[in-house]
Amino acid sequence: MFHVKQLEYKVTEQKELMAFLMEKMPDTSRTKVKDYLAHNVCVDGRRVSQFNYPLMPGMVVSIEKASYKERMKPRNLDIVYEDDFLLVVNKHEGLLSNSKKPNETTVITVLNRYLHLSHQKCNAHIVHRLDRDTSGLMVVSKSKQVSQAFEADWKGLVNDRAYVAVAWGKLEPAEGTIKSWLTDGEYCVLSSPTDNGGKLAITNYRVVKTSRRYSLVELRLDTGRRNQIRVHLREEQHPVVHDPMYGYKDDVSPINRLALHAFRLGFTHPITGKHLTFETPYPTSFMKLMEL
C-alpha cells in the first residue's frame, strides 16, 4: 500500500499552469513535472492536464506526489506478466479469487479496477482459482474467449502447476504420489481411497527439507480439485501448517497464515502458442518456519 503525499499551493498572480509548476518545483525535471501534469494535478479540486491552463489569483493547485503507475498498482496481488490477452498474478494470502457477492474484494475486482485505471477496454475473467488463504501464481484472462480456450483444453495447455507447503512432521517416503476420490461435503471436502463416485485427485510430492517439526514439500498436481493438496496431506497424517479446516486443532505454529503457496506455473499461451513458465521464491515465512 502506498501513501499519497499531496502538496498545495495558492496562486498569487496570473500565470499558466506549467510555468507555475516549474516555479514551485525548481528541483524537479521538466519531464517529471509533465508526468505530474498528465495525471496528478488538480486546480480547485478538479483534475487538470492542460499545460497552458490559465491560473488566476486565489486558485489552489494541488499535486499528488505518488506516480501514476503507483496509483493504479493493484493491491493484494502482484502482476508478474501481462499482454493483450491475459495476466499472470501472484495472489497474496487472504484474497478470494472470485465471489458472487458484488461488494467483496477479489482478484477479479482488484484487476478490473487496474484495467479501468490503465484505460484498457476489457474485464478480468477467472481461468482457475486458488483458495482464499493460499498465495501464489494464477492466470486471469482479459476476455471470455481466452478463458474458454483454457477451459476447453486445460490439460493440453497447462503442463506445470507446482506448490510448496510446510507440513507437520516428517513426510515419508520422501517422494510419492497421493491418489484418492474427493467429494464435496457439507463443510469440507471428503476423501475416499476407492472410487465412491467422487472426482479422482492425484498429487505428486517431493520433500525438499525437513526440520525437527516440519517438512518443506513441493507438490505437483495431475488434477486440480478443490482443496486437493490440503486434503491429501491430511490423509497422510501430515497436514499443512496453520490449516483451519484440515489441520490440527491445536496447531501452535508461529506462522499466521496457511503454509501453502503456488510457486510455479507453466502453460502454452492459447492465442500466441508460446510456452510460458513463471516461478516465485518460496515465501520467506515458510523458510523461517523451517529453522525452528
NUPALUM-611869 format. One line per field, with one value per residue (C-alpha): residue number from 1; residue in one letter; x, y, z. Coordinates in nm, 4 decimals, decimal comma. Example, Ala and Ser with C-alpha at 12.3 -4.5 7.8 and 13.67 -1.06 7.14 Angstrom:
NUPALUM-611869
i: [1  2]
aa: [A  S]
px: [1,2300  1,3670]
py: [-0,4500  -0,1060]
pz: [0,7800  0,7140]
end
This chain:
NUPALUM-611869
i: [1  2  3  4  5  6  7  8  9  10  11  12  13  14  15  16  17  18  19  20  21  22  23  24  25  26  27  28  29  30  31  32  33  34  35  36  37  38  39  40  41  42  43  44  45  46  47  48  49  50  51  52  53  54  55  56  57  58  59  60  61  62  63  64  65  66  67  68  69  70  71  72  73  74  75  76  77  78  79  80  81  82  83  84  85  86  87  88  89  90  91  92  93  94  95  96  97  98  99  100  101  102  103  104  105  106  107  108  109  110  111  112  113  114  115  116  117  118  119  120  121  122  123  124  125  126  127  128  129  130  131  132  133  134  135  136  137  138  139  140  141  142  143  144  145  146  147  148  149  150  151  152  153  154  155  156  157  158  159  160  161  162  163  164  165  166  167  168  169  170  171  172  173  174  175  176  177  178  179  180  181  182  183  184  185  186  187  188  189  190  191  192  193  194  195  196  197  198  199  200  201  202  203  204  205  206  207  208  209  210  211  212  213  214  215  216  217  218  219  220  221  222  223  224  225  226  227  228  229  230  231  232  233  234  235  236  237  238  239  240  241  242  243  244  245  246  247  248  249  250  251  252  253  254  255  256  257  258  259  260  261  262  263  264  265  266  267  268  269  270  271  272  273  274  275  276  277  278  279  280  281  282  283  284  285  286  287  288  289  290  291  292]
aa: [M  F  H  V  K  Q  L  E  Y  K  V  T  E  Q  K  E  L  M  A  F  L  M  E  K  M  P  D  T  S  R  T  K  V  K  D  Y  L  A  H  N  V  C  V  D  G  R  R  V  S  Q  F  N  Y  P  L  M  P  G  M  V  V  S  I  E  K  A  S  Y  K  E  R  M  K  P  R  N  L  D  I  V  Y  E  D  D  F  L  L  V  V  N  K  H  E  G  L  L  S  N  S  K  K  P  N  E  T  T  V  I  T  V  L  N  R  Y  L  H  L  S  H  Q  K  C  N  A  H  I  V  H  R  L  D  R  D  T  S  G  L  M  V  V  S  K  S  K  Q  V  S  Q  A  F  E  A  D  W  K  G  L  V  N  D  R  A  Y  V  A  V  A  W  G  K  L  E  P  A  E  G  T  I  K  S  W  L  T  D  G  E  Y  C  V  L  S  S  P  T  D  N  G  G  K  L  A  I  T  N  Y  R  V  V  K  T  S  R  R  Y  S  L  V  E  L  R  L  D  T  G  R  R  N  Q  I  R  V  H  L  R  E  E  Q  H  P  V  V  H  D  P  M  Y  G  Y  K  D  D  V  S  P  I  N  R  L  A  L  H  A  F  R  L  G  F  T  H  P  I  T  G  K  H  L  T  F  E  T  P  Y  P  T  S  F  M  K  L  M  E  L]
px: [0,0000  0,1346  0,0709  -0,0156  0,1703  -0,0266  0,1242  -0,0947  -0,0043  -0,2153  -0,1951  -0,0985  -0,0605  -0,1917  0,0216  -0,0034  -0,0141  0,3097  0,5102  0,3563  0,4537  0,8100  0,8389  0,7074  0,9232  1,2623  1,4500  1,2196  1,2966  1,0645  0,9892  0,8821  0,6661  0,4976  0,4268  0,2649  0,0638  -0,0624  -0,2165  -0,1606  -0,2529  -0,5786  -0,6875  -0,9534  -1,0181  -1,0628  -0,8114  -0,6319  -0,3688  -0,3613  -0,0095  -0,1253  -0,4280  -0,4718  -0,4345  -0,5878  -0,5089  -0,6922  -0,6942  -0,5401  -0,3158  -0,2630  -0,0148  -0,0231  0,3382  0,2569  0,3298  0,0508  0,1846  0,1853  -0,1734  -0,3036  -0,0864  -0,3162  -0,3225  -0,3241  -0,1535  0,1470  0,1270  0,4015  0,3161  0,0721  -0,0087  -0,3141  -0,4902  -0,4110  -0,2306  -0,0313  -0,0545  0,0972  -0,2026  -0,1435  -0,2934  -0,6345  -0,7695  -1,0574  -1,0171  -1,3770  -1,7129  -2,0795  -2,1062  -2,0730  -1,9027  -1,6398  -1,2764  -1,1409  -0,8715  -1,1309  -1,2465  -0,8866  -0,7845  -1,0970  -1,0046  -0,6494  -0,7761  -1,0087  -0,7383  -0,4972  -0,7669  -0,7911  -1,1293  -1,1718  -1,2644  -1,0857  -1,2114  -1,1225  -0,9172  -0,8501  -0,8783  -0,6661  -0,8147  -0,8527  -0,5674  -0,3358  -0,0985  0,0711  0,0523  -0,2765  -0,3751  -0,6509  -0,7766  -0,8912  -1,1791  -1,4287  -1,2841  -0,9405  -1,0946  -1,2999  -0,9868  -0,8216  -1,1380  -1,1679  -0,8100  -0,6827  -0,4634  -0,3295  -0,2328  -0,1259  0,1698  0,3111  0,1397  0,3694  0,3085  0,5235  0,3848  0,5089  0,3574  0,3625  0,6102  0,8423  0,6650  0,7783  0,8689  1,0461  0,8802  0,5479  0,2018  -0,1195  -0,4369  -0,7958  -1,1505  -1,2805  -1,6398  -1,7783  -1,9196  -2,1428  -1,8489  -1,5347  -1,4019  -1,4208  -1,1670  -1,2004  -0,9169  -1,1548  -1,3874  -1,7043  -1,8419  -1,6276  -1,3617  -1,0222  -0,7449  -0,3725  -0,0944  0,2787  0,5089  0,8790  1,0214  1,2764  1,3818  1,2916  1,3363  1,2601  0,8899  0,8172  0,8636  0,9065  0,7310  0,6970  0,3744  0,2671  -0,0935  -0,2131  -0,5663  -0,6965  -0,9670  -1,0924  -0,8665  -0,6789  -0,3354  -0,4759  -0,6958  -0,4215  -0,1636  -0,4238  -0,4864  -0,1137  -0,1333  0,0915  -0,1491  -0,0449  0,0686  -0,1937  -0,4779  -0,8004  -1,0127  -0,7927  -0,5120  -0,4605  -0,6986  -0,4114  -0,1821  0,0607  0,2882  0,4096  0,3107  -0,0075  -0,1244  -0,1874  0,1559  0,0683  0,1903  0,1587  0,5186  0,5445  0,3112  0,3770  0,1386  0,1091  -0,0426  -0,3819  -0,3504  0,0193  0,1151  0,4231  0,5193  0,5446  0,6821  0,6703  0,8239  0,8287  1,0606  0,9341  0,7670  1,0163  0,7861  0,7999  1,1791  1,1862  0,9432  1,1807  1,4538  1,2551]
py: [0,0000  0,3441  0,6727  0,9755  1,2944  1,5969  1,9425  2,2524  2,5945  2,9114  3,1170  3,4811  3,6065  3,5217  3,2501  2,9405  2,6092  2,4578  2,7693  2,7763  2,4115  2,4647  2,7623  2,5675  2,2587  2,4009  2,0781  1,8613  1,7911  1,9255  1,5658  1,4728  1,7848  1,6930  1,3463  1,5017  1,7337  1,4422  1,2597  1,4163  1,7860  1,9458  2,3107  2,3948  2,0208  1,9456  1,7335  1,9471  1,8320  2,1331  2,2820  2,6353  2,6307  2,9926  3,0346  3,3304  3,4693  3,2809  2,9442  2,6440  2,3994  2,0559  1,7904  1,4210  1,3078  0,9404  0,8474  0,7446  0,3866  0,3746  0,4988  0,2278  -0,0528  -0,3320  -0,4138  -0,7672  -0,9104  -0,8561  -0,8563  -1,0924  -1,0881  -0,9052  -0,8973  -0,8102  -1,1353  -1,2349  -1,1621  -1,3816  -1,2598  -1,3549  -1,3521  -1,2691  -1,4880  -1,3794  -1,2676  -1,4542  -1,5487  -1,4579  -1,4135  -1,3753  -1,1007  -0,7697  -0,5775  -0,8389  -0,7698  -1,0432  -1,0982  -1,0070  -0,6813  -0,5731  -0,6398  -0,4792  -0,1597  -0,1815  -0,2396  0,0590  0,2893  0,1862  0,2610  -0,0953  -0,1676  -0,5169  -0,7045  -0,9715  -1,3301  -1,6251  -1,9019  -2,1026  -2,0417  -2,0557  -2,0930  -1,7649  -1,8491  -1,9947  -1,7493  -1,7784  -1,7730  -1,7504  -1,6880  -1,4328  -1,3622  -1,0350  -1,1940  -1,4775  -1,6239  -1,6752  -1,8230  -2,0615  -2,1639  -2,2679  -2,4452  -2,6384  -2,7722  -2,7234  -3,0345  -2,9637  -2,6055  -2,6196  -2,8510  -2,7439  -2,6412  -2,6679  -2,5712  -2,5517  -2,6324  -2,6646  -2,9806  -3,1084  -3,3864  -3,5877  -3,6943  -4,0419  -4,1658  -3,8526  -3,8787  -4,0257  -3,9920  -3,9469  -4,0607  -4,0551  -3,9660  -3,6354  -3,5280  -3,2023  -3,2443  -3,0009  -2,8227  -2,9566  -3,1897  -3,5613  -3,8169  -4,1868  -4,4296  -4,6097  -4,4863  -4,3764  -4,1682  -3,8673  -3,6994  -3,8634  -3,6458  -3,7116  -3,5219  -3,5867  -3,4687  -3,4361  -3,3444  -3,0649  -3,0257  -3,1498  -2,9975  -3,1101  -3,0282  -2,9749  -3,0881  -2,8444  -3,0129  -2,9420  -3,0721  -3,1069  -3,1579  -3,4045  -3,2900  -2,9634  -3,0448  -2,8144  -2,8224  -3,1152  -3,0623  -2,9786  -3,2887  -3,5188  -3,4073  -3,4508  -3,8044  -3,8723  -3,7501  -3,4556  -3,1629  -2,8218  -2,5938  -2,3442  -2,5044  -2,4155  -2,6720  -2,9779  -2,9160  -2,9858  -2,8080  -2,7411  -2,6017  -2,3786  -2,2823  -1,9192  -1,8579  -1,6548  -1,7939  -2,1201  -2,2544  -2,3246  -2,1292  -2,1880  -2,1115  -2,2341  -2,2216  -2,3286  -2,3177  -2,2707  -1,9345  -2,0135  -1,7264  -1,6906  -2,0565  -1,9519  -2,1629  -1,9553  -2,0549  -1,8433  -1,9070  -1,7193  -1,7729  -1,9733  -1,7362  -1,6062  -1,7045  -2,0691  -2,0726  -1,9101  -2,1751  -2,4484  -2,3074  -2,3836]
pz: [0,0000  -0,0930  0,0839  -0,1284  -0,0390  -0,1577  -0,1976  -0,2162  -0,3486  -0,3544  -0,6741  -0,6120  -0,9673  -1,3134  -1,4763  -1,6972  -1,5097  -1,6463  -1,5637  -1,2148  -1,1516  -1,2703  -1,0369  -0,7362  -0,8067  -0,9115  -0,8277  -1,0397  -1,4061  -1,6734  -1,7836  -1,4295  -1,3989  -1,7289  -1,5867  -1,2787  -1,5020  -1,7114  -1,4168  -1,0748  -1,0768  -0,9593  -0,9704  -0,7121  -0,6687  -1,0415  -1,2371  -1,4975  -1,7515  -1,9873  -1,9684  -2,0595  -1,8301  -1,7078  -1,3334  -1,1525  -0,8053  -0,5301  -0,7079  -0,5281  -0,7173  -0,5597  -0,6688  -0,5742  -0,5372  -0,5981  -0,9606  -1,1931  -1,2029  -0,8226  -0,8067  -1,0363  -0,8986  -0,7721  -0,4022  -0,2568  -0,5663  -0,7927  -1,1720  -1,2898  -1,6622  -1,8862  -2,2571  -2,4661  -2,3768  -2,0184  -1,6930  -1,4585  -1,1000  -0,7679  -0,5327  -0,1679  0,1021  0,2316  -0,1070  -0,2733  -0,6376  -0,7199  -0,5459  -0,6320  -0,3694  -0,5589  -0,2773  -0,1867  -0,2744  -0,5020  -0,7630  -1,0256  -0,8630  -0,7960  -1,1568  -1,3014  -1,1164  -1,2524  -1,6082  -1,5743  -1,4381  -1,7137  -1,9752  -2,1057  -2,2569  -2,1141  -1,7966  -1,5955  -1,6187  -1,3975  -1,5605  -1,2432  -0,8696  -0,5589  -0,2104  -0,0223  0,2163  -0,0495  -0,2131  -0,5476  -0,9248  -1,1143  -1,4754  -1,5355  -1,8876  -2,0409  -2,2341  -2,2095  -2,5282  -2,3698  -2,0535  -2,2685  -2,4607  -2,1330  -2,0205  -2,3478  -2,3324  -1,9776  -1,9703  -2,3176  -2,2358  -1,8695  -1,8172  -1,4816  -1,1585  -0,8587  -0,4976  -0,1893  0,1547  0,5075  0,6572  1,0114  1,0890  0,8664  0,5484  0,4375  0,1877  0,0659  -0,2765  -0,3765  -0,5248  -0,3297  -0,5021  -0,3795  -0,4806  -0,3494  -0,2915  -0,1562  0,1930  0,3784  0,5426  0,3742  0,1039  0,1841  0,0627  -0,0195  -0,1138  -0,3511  -0,6235  -0,4471  -0,7303  -0,6433  -0,8577  -0,8903  -0,7429  -0,7949  -0,6161  -0,6659  -0,3883  -0,3053  0,0338  -0,0092  0,3524  0,6978  1,0404  1,3919  1,3500  0,9819  0,6214  0,3327  0,0430  -0,3288  -0,4823  -0,8456  -0,9456  -1,2082  -1,1274  -0,9864  -0,7330  -0,4614  -0,1501  -0,3092  -0,1534  0,1884  0,1921  0,0634  0,3183  0,5911  0,4658  0,5015  0,8647  0,7797  0,7359  0,6094  0,8903  1,0104  0,8149  0,9995  0,8132  0,7586  1,0058  1,3741  1,6091  1,8491  1,5762  1,7690  1,4801  1,4857  1,1231  1,0862  0,7524  0,5676  0,4691  0,1062  -0,1980  -0,5750  -0,6717  -1,0323  -1,3317  -1,6906  -1,9852  -2,3595  -2,4471  -2,6076  -2,8575  -2,9415  -2,8928  -2,6939  -2,3923  -2,0743  -1,7340  -1,4183  -1,0782  -0,7474  -0,4497  -0,1548  0,0938  0,3486  0,6342  0,5200  0,5303  0,8742  0,9974  0,8784  1,1022  1,4187]
end
